[in-house]
Structure formats: C-alpha cells, structure tokens
C-alpha cells in the first residue's frame, strides 16, 4: 500500500525530501503504523535496525516538540497555522491523486514561506 500512497504522490515525496526522515524510514514508519508486513527487499536484521532508528527519531522529534513548546518557541497561533496547513494538505491529497509539478512547487513554496515567517 505504501507504494501506491506515497511513491506515486509527488507532493508527499517533496515533503519527505524536506523532512528529517528518509524515504525508506517513512516507508517503514508507514508499514508499522498501518500494520503492514515488513519490507521484503531488506534483511530482517537491517529492517529491525531501521525500525529502532525510526522509533528513536520519532521519540526525539516528540521531545524536541515538547522542549520548543516549553521554551515558548511555538505560540498558539503558529501551532494553529501548522495544523491548518496539515488539514488542507490532507484534503488536497485526498481530493487529487496526481499533481502537476508546478502545483507542487507552489504548495512547497507556500509552506517554505510560512515556515520562514515562523522562524526567527
């Protein structure tokens, strides 16, 4: 299912490129959370090592998010804005299976501009 949902979705691929996760890590995370079978193209040892790395990375991401909130780096308005963008991207993703490259560039540019404003 991962292949259909992500590898053919240029918008998700562009977002993955800008994240701290690799495509394979996202594939593993997706499979874990959707209770799908482990990847067959890698050995079980390598797979479970990557699973552990993914879980550690997610754990650190959560701790970073908590820390930044405690330091008042994020304010309520920023969190609402991020949540709103996520909701809109989710609706966009569900309504349109394929995108034109120019449309994706425009969406990523809007996200980049939003994040630039939120950063110092």
Secondary structure, DSSP 8 states (H G I E B T S, - for coil): -HIIIIIT-HHHHHHHHTSSS-HHHHHHHHHHHTT----SSS-HHHHHHHHHHHHHHHHHHHHHHHHHHHTT-S-HHHHHHHHHHHHHHHHHHHH-S---HHHHHHHHHHHHHHHHHH--
